[in-house]
Amino acid sequence: METNQQEPIKRSEFLRSLGLSSAALMAFYCMGTLTSCSKGSDDPDPTPTPTGKVDFTIDLNSSTYADLKDATKKFVYKDDVLIAQIKNGTYVALAKICTHEGNLVTYRPTVDNFYCPNHGSEYDSTGKVTVPVVANQASLKKYSTTLTGTSLRVFEA
């Protein structure tokens, strides 16, 4: 009796076989709907590629950054950085990409921590992993912040 064993198909090849275009596949990837907990060759690299040295200043009075002063949200994204006003009123800036699978991290003001809603990783205000989902999970990169009036500078020390 002969069995028919086939090579496993890659996720992207499977989706293409369903007739999805490259544009549709990119939209799914960008929305984060094609993630899983398994590591494969077509999974995105969870370590973000830096686009340059982080050094910018934001105006907290700007409507773009109003969430930093909102008592229920208290975080925003700017480039590759998540900026939050934590429970004690200070501003924290961390890399916005989870070190497990490359998903966006959020700030949870009710428990005063940073959280990956896709897989459950949790980080403290220093970027240290407090609830890892994989062994030896890396911390989030932390950036320095300086507040002068209503100008918040975020930079690499």
N, C-alpha and C positions, 0 to 999 in steps of 0.2 A: 504494500500500500504506500503510495507516494503522497506526501503532504505538500501543500503549496504555501511556503513561507515567503512573506514579502518583507522588504525593508520598511521600517517605520517611515511614515511620511512627515515632513516638516509642516508645522502649523501654517506657514505662509503658502506652501505648495497646496495644502488642502483647501485653503480659502480661495486660492486662484482657481482650483478645480471646480469650485462652486460658481465661478463666473464673476467674482468680485474684481473690479479694476484696481490698478495700482493706487489711484486716487482714493478709492473707498478703503483700501487696506491702510493707507497712511492716515486717513481720518480715524479709523478704529485704533491704530497705534497711538495717535496723538491724544485721543480721548481716554486712553488707558484701559480700554475694554478688552484688549488682547493680552492680558497679563495672566500669569498663573504662578503657582509656587514652585514649579519645576524649572530647572535651568537647562536651556538648550542653546544650540548655536544661533538660532534666530531671535533669542530673547535680547532685549536691550541691555546695555552695560549699566549696572546700577550705580556706578561711580560717574557722576556728571563730569563732562569735560569743561574745565574752566574757560570762560570766554575772555579772560583777562583779569587783571588785578581788581579786586572790589574796592572802590573808593567813590562814594557818592553822597550827596546831601539832599534830603527831602524837606519840604516845608509842611509841617504838621497842620497848618491852616488850609492847605490845598484840599479840594474836594476829593482828589485822587487818594489821599492818605487819611481821610476822615475816619476810616475804620480803626485807626490806631488810637483814637480818642473815644470810640464807641464802647460802652461798658459791656455790651454783649458779644462783640466780635474781637476787637483788640488785636488784629493781625492783618498784614498785607504782604503781597509778594512784589518785589522789585528785582528785575533781572533774575538771577539765580539765588536770591536771598529771601527768606521769610523773616519779617520784622514784626515783633509783638511787644505790646506793653503787658508785662507780666503782673501778677497779683500785687507785688510790692510797689508797683508804679514805675519801675525801671524798664528801659527798652532793651530787648535782646534781639540779636540778629544771628540767624543760623542758616546753613545751606538748606534749601527748600526740598531737596530730593532725599527720600528715604534710602538708607544704605543697604537695605535688603534687596529690593527689586526696582528701585528707581522711580517710585511713585511720589506724588506731592504729599508733604507733611503739613499738618495744620496745627494751630495752637488751640488748646481747650482751656478757656479761662476758668471753668467751673472746677477743674482738678489741677489747674496751673501746670500743665505739661504739654509737650509736643507729641503728636500722634500721627501714625500712618493709618488712615482708615481702610486701606486695602488689605493689610495683613496683620495689623495690631501692634507693630513696633511702637515703643514709647521712649521718649527722651526727656531729660531734665533741661533746665535753663542753661546749662553749660554745653549741651549737645550730647552728653553721655547717655548711652543706652541704659534704660532702667528695666525695660521689658523687651528682651531680644526674641526674634522669631527663628533665628538660626544661631548656631554656635559662633563665637568670636565676631559677632556683628559689630561693625565699625561705628564710631560716634559721628554725629553731624559736625561739620566744620563750624566753628564759632567765629564771628566777626566782632570787632570792637565797635562801640557806639559812644558818641558824645553829643549831648543835648546842649544847645546854646539858644536860649529863647525858644522860638518855635522851629528852629532848624536842627534836624537830627542828621548827624554825619555817621555813615556806616563805612568801615574800612578794615583792611587787613593790618594787624599790628606788626 
